[in-house]
């Protein structure tokens, strides 16, 4: 009975340690994925506006949209890199707990 209790306690410690190690990485991945979705949606919106001939009547818009598009695309590349790094880190950490 004591042996089983010790096994359960050891298993609980393992699960808790694994969770402490993996949860922040998983949260970072989820946050990056959400930001990627936002950026991709905004980029698509900007591209739609740039493709609309009516947009060309607004000089301010035609000046700001290309700049914003470039900024959002650069941010997307950065967030994709963060997502990739976090995914690789998660895979390595998961192997540690196998």
N, C-alpha and C positions, 0 to 999 in steps of 0.2 A: 504493500500500500504506500509506504513512504517512497519507494522507488518510482512508482507511477506519479506521485505528486511531484517529485523532483523532475521527472521527465516533462510533465505539463508546465512546470515553472520555467524550465529551460526552453521549452518551445515558445512560451509566452515572451520570454526575454528576446529570443531570436526574432519573432514576429515584430516586436516593438522596435528593436534595433534596425531591422530591415525597413520598417515604415519610416523611422526617423531619417534614414539615409536616402530613401527613394522619394518620399513625398515632396520635398522641396524641388527636386529635379522634375518630377511630374508636373508640379504647379508651374514651373518655368516653361515647360513645353506647352502646357495648356494656354498660358498667357501669350506665348509667342504665336500659337495657332490662332488665337482670337485676334491678335493684332494683324496677322497676315490676312485674315478674312476681311478685316476693316480696310486695310490698305488696298487689297485687290478690288474691293467694291468701289473705293474712292477713285482708284486709277481707271476702272471701267467707266465710271461716271464722267470723269474728266475727258477721257477719250471720246465718249459719246457726245459731249458738249463740243469738243474740238471738231468732230465730224459733222456737226449741225451747221449748215450755211447761215442760219439765223444768228449764230454766235458771232459771226464776223462783223455784225453791225455794232457790236459793243467793243470798242477799242480797249477799254480797261480789262475786260474779260479776256480778250485775246492776248493781252500782255501778262495777266496773272496766271492763266491756266497752264501755259507751257512751263512756267517756272514751278508751279505747284506740282505738275506732273513729274518733272525731273526730281523734285524733292521727295515726293512719295515713292518714286521708283528706287531712289537711293536708300530710303528708309526700309523699303521692302527687302532689298538685298541684305541690309544689315540684320534685319529681324530673321530672315531665312538662315543666315549664317549662325545666329544665336540658337535658332531652333535645331539646326543640324548638330551644333556642338553639344547642346543639352541632350539630344537624342543619343549621341555617341556616349556621352557620360552616363546616361541611364543604362545603356546596354552593358557598359563595363561594370557599373555598380551591381546590376542584376546578376552578372556572372560571379561576383564576389559572394553572393548569397546562395549560390546553387549548391 
